[in-house]
């Protein structure tokens, strides 16, 4: 029977980070993954450029039934720590939006960085490898790896969530948690585009490909981000962020002109340029196809501003500032960037990530009930939780 100090299940961001951290402590570490490549989600993230962290990361950027759980790990391993690692490897990066750091060239550089560090730390990485039974064995653990028994002082579960099953996502980590008596909170697709009813699909068809900055609100969340029309519905960062708050039946509100006090502007224009038409004004502020569509959807008449009463102006301001739609659903796991929910953190140490009742078993990264907003936060959670666990195993 082969014996390791640590076996990490999952060769993604959190798993590799944990493995290299533990390896540098002199532990004998093996990473196993059923995928043929390490870091598949890293490779496809950020359009192939990987938004590997966000400099503004705080616990407030995460969803969890226990909002305090992420505090310790995020404090101990910050975005600046990971940036130092990136710079040591000579990976060039760019800040595309405030705080959001992407690889200047390719996400492959992040995977290469992690695998290089694992090699230097003496970590054994086994891909296309199947994990079967996992059980407690005395003071350690026993696993079945490719049909062979393997002993480990500790097992770290870094299997991720259910998003993008074509990359190998599965519920293995949740099943393992339940096997050891841990609760798993309800999981659902998050950071995912919305689909619309067939009626709306026809109305939106002519707008496919258009993008504009908006404020999207859903539940207790509001995000100032670009919205993108697609042939399936509504996407773009604004919709992905809103999806983390959405439940079936809930409306999503959109402010199409978040930088403009619409009512005051139209009152002033009615006085200064009474012959100007509503459609002409709106067409200068939004893509013309969208402005025409909004006028049609709202049943407004494209009249000279002089003909608009104060009540008409209030109706336009309300329609542009709080336009609502009820999504038919989301695109689901196929395109979701992350999984909302996961292994209940009440049974896991926020300092070491060990299971309270089974101290030889650890859970890190996306498999836990900790989900970040869009913008590099989920990768930072992977790095922070991976390091914290790697220092503790």
CORKATA-V730442 format. One record per residue. N is the residue number from 1. RES is the residue in three letters. SS is DSSP state (alpha for helix, beta for strand, coil for the rest). OMEGA is omega in whole degrees, 0 to 359 (* if undefined). Layout:
N_RES_SS_OMEGA + N_RES_SS_OMEGA
//
This chain:
1_UNK_coil_176 + 2_UNK_beta_182 + 3_UNK_beta_178 + 4_UNK_beta_172 + 5_UNK_beta_183 + 6_UNK_beta_168 + 7_UNK_beta_179 + 8_UNK_beta_178 + 9_UNK_beta_181 + 10_UNK_coil_181 + 11_UNK_coil_175 + 12_UNK_coil_184 + 13_UNK_alpha_183 + 14_UNK_alpha_183 + 15_UNK_alpha_180 + 16_UNK_alpha_180 + 17_UNK_alpha_177 + 18_UNK_alpha_184 + 19_UNK_alpha_182 + 20_UNK_alpha_178 + 21_UNK_alpha_179 + 22_UNK_alpha_180 + 23_UNK_alpha_179 + 24_UNK_coil_176 + 25_UNK_coil_178 + 26_UNK_coil_180 + 27_UNK_coil_176 + 28_UNK_coil_190 + 29_UNK_beta_174 + 30_UNK_beta_174 + 31_UNK_beta_178 + 32_UNK_beta_179 + 33_UNK_coil_180 + 34_UNK_coil_180 + 35_UNK_coil_181 + 36_UNK_coil_179 + 37_UNK_coil_174 + 38_UNK_coil_173 + 39_UNK_coil_183 + 40_UNK_alpha_179 + 41_UNK_alpha_176 + 42_UNK_alpha_184 + 43_UNK_alpha_183 + 44_UNK_alpha_186 + 45_UNK_alpha_177 + 46_UNK_alpha_181 + 47_UNK_alpha_180 + 48_UNK_alpha_181 + 49_UNK_coil_176 + 50_UNK_coil_173 + 51_UNK_beta_196 + 52_UNK_beta_173 + 53_UNK_beta_173 + 54_UNK_beta_184 + 55_UNK_coil_183 + 56_UNK_coil_186 + 57_UNK_coil_172 + 58_UNK_coil_177 + 59_UNK_alpha_181 + 60_UNK_alpha_180 + 61_UNK_alpha_184 + 62_UNK_beta_175 + 63_UNK_beta_177 + 64_UNK_coil_174 + 65_UNK_coil_176 + 66_UNK_coil_186 + 67_UNK_coil_181 + 68_UNK_coil_188 + 69_UNK_coil_186 + 70_UNK_coil_189 + 71_UNK_alpha_187 + 72_UNK_alpha_183 + 73_UNK_alpha_181 + 74_UNK_alpha_178 + 75_UNK_alpha_187 + 76_UNK_alpha_177 + 77_UNK_coil_189 + 78_UNK_coil_175 + 79_UNK_alpha_182 + 80_UNK_alpha_175 + 81_UNK_alpha_181 + 82_UNK_alpha_177 + 83_UNK_alpha_177 + 84_UNK_alpha_179 + 85_UNK_alpha_178 + 86_UNK_alpha_181 + 87_UNK_alpha_178 + 88_UNK_alpha_180 + 89_UNK_coil_177 + 90_UNK_coil_179 + 91_UNK_coil_178 + 92_UNK_coil_181 + 93_UNK_beta_180 + 94_UNK_beta_177 + 95_UNK_beta_186 + 96_UNK_beta_175 + 97_UNK_beta_183 + 98_UNK_coil_177 + 99_UNK_coil_185 + 100_UNK_beta_183 + 101_UNK_beta_179 + 102_UNK_beta_170 + 103_UNK_beta_178 + 104_UNK_coil_183 + 105_UNK_coil_187 + 106_UNK_coil_176 + 107_UNK_coil_178 + 108_UNK_alpha_182 + 109_UNK_alpha_178 + 110_UNK_alpha_178 + 111_UNK_alpha_179 + 112_UNK_alpha_178 + 113_UNK_alpha_183 + 114_UNK_alpha_180 + 115_UNK_alpha_176 + 116_UNK_alpha_178 + 117_UNK_alpha_177 + 118_UNK_alpha_179 + 119_UNK_alpha_180 + 120_UNK_alpha_182 + 121_UNK_coil_178 + 122_UNK_coil_181 + 123_UNK_coil_176 + 124_UNK_beta_181 + 125_UNK_beta_181 + 126_UNK_beta_180 + 127_UNK_coil_184 + 128_UNK_coil_186 + 129_UNK_coil_184 + 130_UNK_coil_175 + 131_UNK_beta_178 + 132_UNK_beta_183 + 133_UNK_beta_173 + 134_UNK_beta_181 + 135_UNK_beta_178 + 136_UNK_beta_179 + 137_UNK_beta_182 + 138_UNK_coil_180 + 139_UNK_coil_181 + 140_UNK_beta_182 + 141_UNK_beta_174 + 142_UNK_beta_180 + 143_UNK_beta_170 + 144_UNK_beta_182 + 145_UNK_beta_186 + 146_UNK_coil_176 + 147_UNK_coil_181 + 148_UNK_beta_179 + 149_UNK_beta_180 + 150_UNK_beta_178 + 151_UNK_beta_179 + 152_UNK_beta_174 + 153_UNK_beta_180 + 154_UNK_beta_175 + 155_UNK_beta_178 + 156_UNK_beta_180 + 157_UNK_beta_181 + 158_UNK_coil_189 + 159_UNK_coil_179 + 160_UNK_coil_183 + 161_UNK_coil_186 + 162_UNK_coil_185 + 163_UNK_coil_180 + 164_UNK_coil_181 + 165_UNK_alpha_179 + 166_UNK_alpha_177 + 167_UNK_alpha_176 + 168_UNK_coil_180 + 169_UNK_coil_179 + 170_UNK_coil_179 + 171_UNK_coil_184 + 172_UNK_alpha_182 + 173_UNK_alpha_179 + 174_UNK_alpha_178 + 175_UNK_alpha_180 + 176_UNK_alpha_178 + 177_UNK_alpha_180 + 178_UNK_alpha_179 + 179_UNK_alpha_181 + 180_UNK_coil_173 + 181_UNK_coil_179 + 182_UNK_coil_176 + 183_UNK_coil_176 + 184_UNK_beta_180 + 185_UNK_coil_182 + 186_UNK_coil_180 + 187_UNK_coil_176 + 188_UNK_beta_180 + 189_UNK_beta_179 + 190_UNK_beta_188 + 191_UNK_coil_189 + 192_UNK_coil_179 + 193_UNK_coil_177 + 194_UNK_beta_169 + 195_UNK_beta_182 + 196_UNK_coil_179 + 197_UNK_coil_182 + 198_UNK_alpha_179 + 199_UNK_alpha_180 + 200_UNK_alpha_179 + 201_UNK_alpha_179 + 202_UNK_alpha_181 + 203_UNK_alpha_183 + 204_UNK_alpha_187 + 205_UNK_alpha_183 + 206_UNK_alpha_183 + 207_UNK_alpha_183 + 208_UNK_coil_180 + 209_UNK_coil_179 + 210_UNK_coil_177 + 211_UNK_beta_176 + 212_UNK_beta_179 + 213_UNK_beta_181 + 214_UNK_beta_163 + 215_UNK_beta_179 + 216_UNK_beta_182 + 217_UNK_beta_176 + 218_UNK_beta_183 + 219_UNK_coil_181 + 220_UNK_coil_181 + 221_UNK_beta_176 + 222_UNK_beta_187 + 223_UNK_beta_176 + 224_UNK_beta_186 + 225_UNK_beta_176 + 226_UNK_beta_173 + 227_UNK_beta_180 + 228_UNK_beta_173 + 229_UNK_beta_176 + 230_UNK_coil_179 + 231_UNK_coil_178 + 232_UNK_coil_182 + 233_UNK_beta_184 + 234_UNK_beta_183 + 235_UNK_beta_184 + 236_UNK_alpha_183 + 237_UNK_alpha_181 + 238_UNK_alpha_182 + 239_UNK_alpha_178 + 240_UNK_alpha_179 + 241_UNK_alpha_181 + 242_UNK_alpha_183 + 243_UNK_alpha_179 + 244_UNK_coil_180 + 245_UNK_coil_191 + 246_UNK_coil_170 + 247_UNK_coil_181 + 248_UNK_coil_180 + 249_UNK_coil_181 + 250_UNK_coil_174 + 251_UNK_beta_172 + 252_UNK_beta_181 + 253_UNK_beta_181 + 254_UNK_beta_171 + 255_UNK_beta_186 + 256_UNK_coil_182 + 257_UNK_coil_187 + 258_UNK_coil_182 + 259_UNK_coil_188 + 260_UNK_coil_172 + 261_UNK_coil_192 + 262_UNK_alpha_183 + 263_UNK_alpha_180 + 264_UNK_alpha_181 + 265_UNK_alpha_181 + 266_UNK_alpha_177 + 267_UNK_alpha_179 + 268_UNK_alpha_180 + 269_UNK_alpha_178 + 270_UNK_alpha_179 + 271_UNK_alpha_186 + 272_UNK_alpha_183 + 273_UNK_coil_187 + 274_UNK_coil_182 + 275_UNK_coil_180 + 276_UNK_coil_183 + 277_UNK_beta_181 + 278_UNK_alpha_182 + 279_UNK_alpha_179 + 280_UNK_alpha_179 + 281_UNK_alpha_183 + 282_UNK_alpha_180 + 283_UNK_alpha_176 + 284_UNK_alpha_184 + 285_UNK_alpha_180 + 286_UNK_coil_173 + 287_UNK_coil_187 + 288_UNK_alpha_179 + 289_UNK_alpha_180 + 290_UNK_alpha_180 + 291_UNK_alpha_178 + 292_UNK_alpha_180 + 293_UNK_alpha_180 + 294_UNK_alpha_178 + 295_UNK_alpha_179 + 296_UNK_alpha_181 + 297_UNK_alpha_185 + 298_UNK_alpha_180 + 299_UNK_coil_177 + 300_UNK_coil_174 + 301_UNK_coil_181 + 302_UNK_coil_185 + 303_UNK_coil_170 + 304_UNK_beta_182 + 305_UNK_alpha_180 + 306_UNK_alpha_182 + 307_UNK_alpha_181 + 308_UNK_coil_176 + 309_UNK_coil_177 + 310_UNK_alpha_178 + 311_UNK_alpha_177 + 312_UNK_alpha_181 + 313_UNK_alpha_178 + 314_UNK_alpha_180 + 315_UNK_alpha_178 + 316_UNK_alpha_180 + 317_UNK_alpha_179 + 318_UNK_alpha_181 + 319_UNK_alpha_179 + 320_UNK_alpha_184 + 321_UNK_alpha_183 + 322_UNK_coil_176 + 323_UNK_beta_185 + 324_UNK_beta_170 + 325_UNK_beta_176 + 326_UNK_beta_179 + 327_UNK_coil_173 + 328_UNK_coil_181 + 329_UNK_beta_175 + 330_UNK_beta_177 + 331_UNK_coil_172 + 332_UNK_alpha_186 + 333_UNK_alpha_185 + 334_UNK_alpha_183 + 335_UNK_coil_180 + 336_UNK_coil_179 + 337_UNK_coil_182 + 338_UNK_beta_177 + 339_UNK_beta_173 + 340_UNK_beta_183 + 341_UNK_coil_180 + 342_UNK_coil_182 + 343_UNK_beta_183 + 344_UNK_coil_185 + 345_UNK_alpha_180 + 346_UNK_alpha_183 + 347_UNK_alpha_186 + 348_UNK_beta_178 + 349_UNK_coil_179 + 350_UNK_coil_180 + 351_UNK_coil_185 + 352_UNK_coil_183 + 353_UNK_coil_175 + 354_UNK_beta_175 + 355_UNK_beta_185 + 356_UNK_coil_184 + 357_UNK_coil_180 + 358_UNK_coil_188 + 359_UNK_coil_176 + 360_UNK_coil_184 + 361_UNK_beta_184 + 362_UNK_beta_175 + 363_UNK_beta_181 + 364_UNK_coil_173 + 365_UNK_alpha_189 + 366_UNK_alpha_180 + 367_UNK_alpha_178 + 368_UNK_beta_176 + 369_UNK_coil_175 + 370_UNK_coil_184 + 371_UNK_beta_182 + 372_UNK_beta_171 + 373_UNK_coil_177 + 374_UNK_coil_173 + 375_UNK_coil_178 + 376_UNK_coil_184 + 377_UNK_alpha_181 + 378_UNK_alpha_175 + 379_UNK_alpha_179 + 380_UNK_alpha_177 + 381_UNK_alpha_177 + 382_UNK_alpha_181 + 383_UNK_alpha_185 + 384_UNK_alpha_181 + 385_UNK_alpha_178 + 386_UNK_alpha_180 + 387_UNK_alpha_181 + 388_UNK_alpha_180 + 389_UNK_alpha_180 + 390_UNK_alpha_178 + 391_UNK_alpha_187 + 392_UNK_alpha_186 + 393_UNK_coil_*
//
